[in-house]
Amino acid sequence: MTAARDEAAPVGPALCAYIAHSQTAAIPESFLSLGRLHILDTLASIVACRDLAPARLARDFAIAQSGDAWQNAATILGTGATASLSDAAFASAMAAHGAEINDFIPSAFVQPGPAVVSVALALAEQRGLSGEAVLRAVITGYELAGRMPKALGIGNLRRAGIANHGIGPVFGAGAAAASILGLAEDRIPDVITYCVQQAGGSWQWLLDVEHVEKSFVFAGMGARAGLNAALMAEAGFTGVRDSLDHPEGWMRSAIFTGGDADRAGLIEGLGERTELIHTAYKRYPVGGPTQPAVKGLLDLLPDLDAKAVDGVRIEMPGRWQAFRDAAMPALNLRYLTAIMLIDRRLDFVSAQSLERMGGDAAVHALMAKVDVVHDPAQETPPGQPRTESARVIVRLKDGAIREVYVPHVTGFPSHPMDAGEVEAKALELMTPRLGAERAQAVVRAVAGIETLPQAAVLAQLIAT
């Protein structure tokens, strides 16, 4: 563990050593347990989202681009179709983030599972590698996905207009691929430098409506770029060996110098603490910051009649405008509130429905009664971990008020889901498509992933 936080000290050598030895290093059981759960959560997301637009478009694109590349093929997860290695990983990652249900690291503003898990499983299938190799690679990938944006500076990235969501997955996928390929320590710098050259993404994803460009930035782009970086290094590509430490290198650029950059945090405690404890699950099929408001309204629903509601006010911290005005259904709290009041529940299909958001008159009428506002009192004090909260106030036509404050949602790092809750969520998402017996088989297989001689069995289990 790094004893002192010297921001001028090199970080590259320690990072490369960590990745290179990740397949043989001792890993605490608590890390392994979390790794299994996040693999399961990602696979469940893929199964649930396989027919949504991001998944369909990416799958068709991958198959079209692959041609007759059957010798290097891997399964597009959630289907029986195959494509070339990088195209399969790309399409699988796009499917995994086809909706707002996969895991995320709120402190880093990244969603690691889709890119990292898709790359690890694609390589394991193609190379005939074990479940244990996948688990170790996934844990390694989560470390880089979560640490890199924080090392560069969350505020620095935002001011530069660069999406953390496009940065973290590139390095996470690259690290996972380098780990499972068993690249030697002296090859890892080349993986990193090709990740550097491909790292990017714009915050304009907030303007996306169909969730396709968002899936590309959050998942598909990182999976393909990180995987290709590792494959290029394996093939002998060379580049700038100290891109993280050279005075004129990427990480020393003016964009990432000063501000809230935390270079030392990139390697501090590698192997001793893990980003997995900072990784959240989405209990509901909606965007992370909308979860507390959704829970609050669900808690109030038993005592509410939509016809009796005169207005709803949601108070929240952070980027409240984005969730008041989002064009994407699963991020728009006014839409989500309306459909929950009408349906008296929240389901996966309605939460993603552009058709209902755009064309349901009853929904539009209720949306006009919902306001989302900023509550400064709910903001996290400087230096403290980010949290998510909301206050939901429902005003009835008779003047009565129904109010609930939700300080957190189960699944957030401060209040994580336990194994049983993650498994229950996975079964809820997978059973409608796979059937109860096969969904249970997926849960069992992931729980015993280290015993799988061939990780490819997981792709087979979720193929439909």
C-alpha atoms as one frame of an Amber mdcrd trajectory, in Angstrom:
protein
   0.000   0.000   0.000   1.292   3.473  -0.862   2.498   5.087   2.368   2.367
   8.694   1.209   0.230  10.461  -1.345   3.014  11.977  -3.440   1.254  13.284
  -6.530   4.597  13.608  -8.325   5.556   9.959  -7.748   5.224   7.542 -10.682
   2.108   5.385 -10.812   2.686   3.359 -13.977   5.053   0.655 -12.652   2.834
  -0.288  -9.699  -0.265  -0.334 -11.885   1.378  -2.556 -14.493   2.618  -4.967
 -11.830  -0.864  -5.222 -10.347  -2.489  -6.082 -13.690   0.279  -8.482 -14.725
   0.029 -10.527 -11.506  -3.741 -10.375 -11.141  -4.257 -13.982 -12.238  -2.044
 -15.375  -9.490  -2.166 -12.847  -6.636  -4.044 -13.625  -3.438  -7.524 -12.056
  -3.537  -9.616 -11.666  -0.370 -12.787 -13.735  -0.350 -14.842 -10.588   0.173
 -13.545  -9.259  -3.165 -14.293 -12.554  -4.905 -17.817 -12.602  -3.489 -18.524
  -9.105  -4.774 -17.020  -9.988  -8.144 -19.404 -12.931  -8.517 -22.411 -10.766
  -7.709 -21.496  -8.098 -10.241 -20.968 -10.717 -12.944 -24.441 -12.075 -12.161
 -25.963  -8.598 -12.182 -24.411  -7.883 -15.590 -25.554 -11.171 -17.113 -29.086
 -10.523 -15.875 -28.993  -7.083 -17.513 -27.947  -8.667 -20.806 -30.778 -11.189
 -20.696 -33.372  -8.530 -19.912 -32.157  -6.068 -22.547 -31.388  -8.360 -25.492
 -34.359  -7.146 -27.556 -34.032  -3.434 -26.841 -32.802  -1.105 -29.586 -29.166
  -0.782 -28.372 -28.818  -4.566 -28.218 -30.482  -5.231 -31.574 -28.580  -2.524
 -33.426 -25.219  -3.557 -31.988 -25.871  -7.249 -32.632 -26.822  -6.684 -36.261
 -23.827  -4.379 -36.734 -21.430  -6.871 -35.158 -22.621  -9.762 -37.306 -22.476
  -7.639 -40.452 -18.948  -6.453 -39.693 -17.680  -9.924 -38.815 -18.367 -11.532
 -42.152 -16.886 -15.032 -42.133 -14.571 -14.438 -39.156 -15.745 -17.652 -37.544
 -12.253 -18.759 -36.492 -11.993 -15.874 -34.026 -15.663 -15.794 -33.108 -17.243
 -15.379 -29.703 -20.871 -15.470 -28.624 -22.895 -12.277 -28.513 -24.129 -12.681
 -24.946 -27.829 -13.267 -24.521 -28.086 -14.891 -27.958 -26.808 -17.889 -29.866
 -25.255 -15.649 -32.518 -21.502 -15.268 -32.906 -19.270 -12.524 -34.267 -15.586
 -11.732 -34.345 -14.042 -11.298 -30.912 -14.085  -7.501 -30.673 -17.464  -7.218
 -32.382 -18.981  -9.794 -30.010 -17.631  -7.984 -26.949 -18.924  -4.690 -28.350
 -22.421  -6.059 -28.966 -22.573  -7.823 -25.598 -21.583  -4.649 -23.771 -24.186
  -2.619 -25.659 -26.829  -5.137 -24.622 -25.717  -5.048 -20.992 -26.358  -1.306
 -20.890 -29.431  -1.475 -23.075 -31.473  -0.074 -20.173 -30.906   1.494 -16.770
 -30.491  -1.711 -14.778 -26.761  -2.549 -14.632 -24.289  -1.635 -11.894 -22.505
   1.707 -11.488 -19.789   3.406  -9.437 -21.346   6.692  -8.249 -18.067   8.116
  -6.951 -16.495   7.716 -10.415 -19.569   8.237 -12.635 -18.902   4.995 -14.523
 -20.808   1.773 -15.177 -18.154  -0.961 -15.303 -20.044  -4.233 -15.673 -21.139
  -4.112 -19.323 -17.668  -3.506 -20.815 -15.572  -5.431 -18.292 -17.691  -8.579
 -18.022 -18.385  -8.746 -21.770 -14.676  -8.546 -22.632 -13.640 -11.101 -20.018
 -16.253 -13.627 -21.142 -15.538 -13.149 -24.853 -11.825 -13.780 -24.362 -12.441
 -16.717 -22.041 -14.707 -18.342 -24.603 -12.297 -17.825 -27.477  -9.222 -18.954
 -25.540 -10.911 -21.791 -23.631 -10.252 -20.222 -20.224 -11.786 -20.946 -16.840
 -14.372 -19.242 -14.702 -11.710 -18.367 -12.165  -9.741 -16.529 -14.843 -12.877
 -14.523 -15.680 -13.538 -13.649 -12.047  -9.975 -12.432 -11.520 -10.049 -10.428
 -14.740 -13.360  -8.808 -13.807 -12.053  -7.740 -10.394  -8.970  -6.270 -12.079
 -11.102  -4.421 -14.612 -13.343  -2.887 -11.978 -10.287  -1.448 -10.231  -9.175
   0.476 -13.315 -12.678   1.472 -14.363 -13.364   3.055 -10.999  -9.953   4.481
 -10.184  -9.008   6.148 -13.467 -11.738   8.840 -13.590 -11.053   9.769  -9.971
  -7.321   9.911 -10.643  -7.921  12.327 -13.527 -10.411  14.317 -11.468 -14.190
  14.129 -11.721 -14.423  17.911 -11.859 -11.527  18.140 -14.308 -13.286  15.762
 -16.685 -16.570  17.630 -16.426 -14.923  21.007 -17.102 -13.162  19.519 -20.131
 -16.459  18.146 -21.461 -15.135  14.561 -21.291 -17.521  11.864 -20.045 -16.149
   9.760 -17.207 -18.470   7.071 -18.535 -16.324   6.778 -21.652 -12.978   6.911
 -19.829 -13.375   4.321 -17.082 -14.681   1.407 -19.181 -11.826   1.701 -21.707
  -9.232   1.175 -18.993 -11.393  -1.354 -17.178 -11.842  -3.461 -20.299  -8.160
  -3.099 -21.197  -7.052  -4.228 -17.739  -9.496  -7.151 -17.739  -8.297  -8.248
 -21.182  -4.621  -7.923 -20.232  -5.289  -9.921 -17.082  -7.098 -12.819 -18.725
  -4.593 -12.916 -21.606  -1.790 -13.218 -19.061   0.254 -10.447 -20.662   3.716
 -10.000 -19.190   4.372  -6.986 -17.018   6.538  -5.325 -19.670   3.621  -5.448
 -22.140   1.090  -3.711 -19.891   2.431  -0.181 -20.573   1.524  -0.680 -24.216
  -2.013  -1.708 -23.250  -2.327   1.455 -21.190  -1.015   3.760 -23.902  -3.467
   2.383 -26.476  -6.251   2.824 -23.934  -5.071   6.424 -23.538  -5.314   7.034
 -27.273  -8.863   5.709 -27.410 -10.242   7.168 -24.174 -12.931   9.756 -24.696
 -16.636  10.413 -24.835 -18.773  13.532 -24.590 -21.395  14.551 -22.052 -23.772
  15.064 -24.961 -25.031  11.562 -24.168 -27.423  13.440 -21.864 -29.239  14.575
 -25.017 -29.717  11.012 -26.278 -33.315   9.829 -26.481 -33.237   6.178 -27.608
 -30.472   5.070 -25.202 -28.348   3.926 -28.164 -25.584   6.539 -28.116 -25.593
   6.315 -24.313 -25.033   2.545 -24.493 -22.165   3.138 -26.906 -20.436   5.684
 -24.647 -21.049   3.805 -21.396 -20.344   0.296 -22.647 -19.748  -0.648 -26.283
 -17.022   1.894 -26.983 -15.018   0.975 -23.885 -15.360  -2.761 -24.453 -14.074
  -2.598 -28.007 -11.324  -0.044 -27.326  -9.983  -1.738 -24.202 -10.054  -5.194
 -25.760  -8.289  -3.987 -28.889  -5.632  -2.248 -26.790  -4.772  -5.547 -25.100
  -4.901  -7.519 -28.342  -2.627  -4.966 -30.016  -0.102  -5.260 -27.183  -0.287
  -9.057 -27.416   0.412  -8.783 -31.161   3.509  -6.682 -30.552   2.258  -3.118
 -30.927   4.412  -0.700 -28.950   3.913   2.868 -27.877   4.678   5.401 -25.163
   5.702   3.245 -22.222   5.159   5.881 -19.531   2.008   7.626 -20.699   0.858
   8.012 -17.101   4.098   9.480 -15.741   5.993  11.292 -18.507   5.919  15.100
 -18.005   4.497  15.476 -21.502   2.296  12.404 -21.331  -1.483  12.145 -21.233
  -2.012  12.087 -17.505   0.322  15.054 -16.947  -1.576  17.250 -19.394  -3.011
  20.546 -18.178  -6.544  19.127 -18.252  -5.744  16.558 -15.590  -3.294  18.566
 -13.476  -4.588  20.234 -10.346  -8.264  20.608  -9.593  -9.561  17.405  -8.024
  -7.036  15.083  -9.721  -5.883  12.235  -7.478  -2.969  10.503  -9.190  -1.875
   8.726  -6.030  -5.340   7.208  -5.679  -4.807   5.291  -8.904  -2.493   2.829
  -7.159  -3.134   3.375  -3.454  -4.062   0.111  -1.795  -4.161  -1.948  -5.002
  -5.007  -5.483  -3.978  -5.887  -4.385  -0.441  -8.993  -2.289  -1.035 -11.348
  -2.588  -3.955 -13.586  -0.424  -6.104 -16.176  -3.179  -5.824 -17.250  -1.827
  -2.440 -17.949   1.504  -4.162 -20.010  -0.162  -6.891 -23.777   0.133  -6.632
 -26.665  -1.992  -7.880 -29.810  -0.498  -9.360 -32.732  -1.885  -7.405 -35.207
  -0.412  -9.880 -34.976  -0.279 -13.728 -34.229   3.458 -13.765 -31.182   5.730
 -13.657 -29.102   5.764 -10.483 -29.968   9.280  -9.200 -33.687   8.669  -9.770
 -33.791   5.579  -7.534 -34.551   7.339  -4.202 -37.489   9.280  -5.654 -38.844
   6.108  -7.244 -38.630   4.274  -3.936 -40.331   7.137  -2.140 -43.266   7.156
  -4.531 -43.553   3.356  -4.415 -43.705   3.610  -0.628 -46.536   6.147  -0.866
 -48.532   4.350  -3.588 -50.705   2.145  -1.319 -52.359   5.291   0.068 -52.646
   7.182  -3.220 -55.256   7.393  -5.961 -53.991   9.013  -9.152 -57.319  10.788
  -9.622 -56.985  12.425  -6.213 -53.469  13.797  -6.841 -53.258  17.538  -7.344
 -49.473  17.738  -7.616 -46.156  16.037  -6.843 -42.948  17.751  -5.815 -39.632
  15.868  -5.816 -36.690  17.484  -4.050 -33.237  16.083  -4.746 -29.526  16.963
  -4.812 -27.166  17.035  -7.757 -28.127  17.515 -11.413 -31.868  17.737 -10.733
 -32.664  19.440 -14.063 -31.374  16.419 -16.003 -33.913  14.181 -14.289 -36.779
  16.650 -14.595 -36.325  17.216 -18.325 -34.623  14.035 -19.593 -35.758  12.885
 -23.021 -34.987   9.313 -21.991 -37.909   7.674 -20.108 -35.881   5.830 -17.478
 -34.193   9.102 -16.469 -37.258  11.366 -16.465 -38.757  11.589 -12.981 -41.887
  13.343 -14.204 -42.626  10.450 -16.572 -41.722   7.776 -14.028 -43.957   9.392
 -11.423 -46.869   9.492 -13.857 -46.695   5.848 -14.894 -46.304   4.689 -11.289
 -49.393   6.641 -10.247 -51.381   5.171 -13.150 -50.082   1.588 -12.990 -49.606
   1.493  -9.203 -46.240  -0.177  -9.786 -43.075   0.196 -11.854 -42.120  -2.379
 -14.446 -39.118  -2.756 -16.736 -41.011  -2.319 -20.020 -42.863   0.860 -19.096
 -39.755   2.442 -17.600 -38.053   2.240 -21.014 -41.072   3.096 -23.195 -40.502
   6.058 -25.512 -43.882   5.332 -27.111 -45.728   5.704 -23.835 -43.782   8.785
 -22.810 -44.518  10.444 -26.132 -48.043   9.298 -26.863 -50.010   8.480 -23.705
 -52.413  11.355 -22.953 -53.068  10.234 -19.384 -49.343  10.121 -18.721 -48.871
  13.617 -20.158 -51.658  14.985 -17.991 -50.012  13.652 -14.833 -46.520  14.720
 -15.900 -47.789  18.307 -15.936 -48.548  17.982 -12.225 -45.019  16.854 -11.280
 -42.138  19.168 -10.472 -38.529  18.275  -9.696 -36.482  20.834  -7.769 -33.075
  21.198  -6.202 -32.658  20.798  -2.443 -29.273  22.183  -1.339 -29.726  20.615
   2.101 -29.421  17.169   0.533 -26.050  17.902  -1.065 -23.123  15.830   0.209
 -20.620  17.979   2.166 -17.199  18.417   0.510 -14.863  15.499   1.092 -17.632
  13.021   1.922 -18.725  10.115  -0.315 -21.491  10.880  -2.784 -24.943   9.755
  -1.692 -28.346   9.737  -3.361 -31.509  10.909  -1.616 -34.901  12.446  -2.366
 -37.967  13.893  -0.722 -41.324  13.159  -2.367 -44.272  15.404  -1.485 -47.706
  14.543  -2.874 -50.472  17.138  -2.586 -54.005  15.762  -2.820 -57.032  17.657
  -4.153 -58.588  17.746  -0.689 -55.525  19.594   0.621 -53.949  16.619   2.371
 -50.205  16.083   2.047 -48.362  12.786   1.773 -44.617  13.073   2.218 -41.631
  10.752   2.507 -37.902  11.340   2.708 -35.628   8.621   1.304 -32.032   9.120
   2.521 -30.745   6.209   0.461 -31.793   3.234  -1.610 -30.665  -0.309  -0.927
 -28.022  -1.049  -3.513 -26.062   2.182  -3.092 -22.536   1.675  -1.697 -23.536
   3.042   1.701 -26.344   0.463   1.920 -25.362  -2.407  -0.399 -27.565  -5.247
  -1.499 -26.677  -8.598  -0.005 -26.171 -11.726  -2.089 -29.776 -12.830  -1.706
 -31.082  -9.475  -2.927 -28.794  -9.453  -5.966 -29.822 -12.998  -6.833 -33.505
 -12.115  -6.438 -33.088  -9.143  -8.791 -31.283 -11.354 -11.317 -34.015 -13.986
 -11.205 -36.682 -11.300 -11.644 -34.940 -10.066 -14.791 -33.988 -13.439 -16.288
 -36.941 -15.699 -15.529 -39.392 -14.176 -18.058 -36.972 -14.959 -20.885 -35.031
 -18.024 -19.714 -37.636 -19.735 -17.563 -37.286 -20.414 -13.848 -35.102 -23.517
 -14.152 -32.488 -22.001 -16.451 -32.452 -18.693 -14.569 -31.700 -20.609 -11.381
 -28.951 -22.478 -13.233 -27.302 -19.178 -14.160 -27.373 -18.057 -10.531 -25.798
 -21.331  -9.398 -23.146 -21.248 -12.120 -22.012 -17.746 -11.243 -22.009 -18.543
  -7.523 -19.553 -21.348  -8.294 -17.741 -19.615 -11.143 -14.290 -20.627  -9.906
 -15.206 -24.286 -10.419 -16.056 -23.837 -14.119 -13.263 -25.313 -16.284 -14.723
 -23.459 -19.274 -16.288 -20.048 -18.661 -18.051 -20.356 -22.028 -20.795 -22.326
 -20.287 -22.144 -19.007 -19.006 -22.673 -17.766 -22.560 -24.509 -20.961 -23.355
 -26.730 -20.698 -20.290 -28.046 -17.238 -21.172 -28.352 -17.779 -24.941 -31.870
 -17.407 -26.326
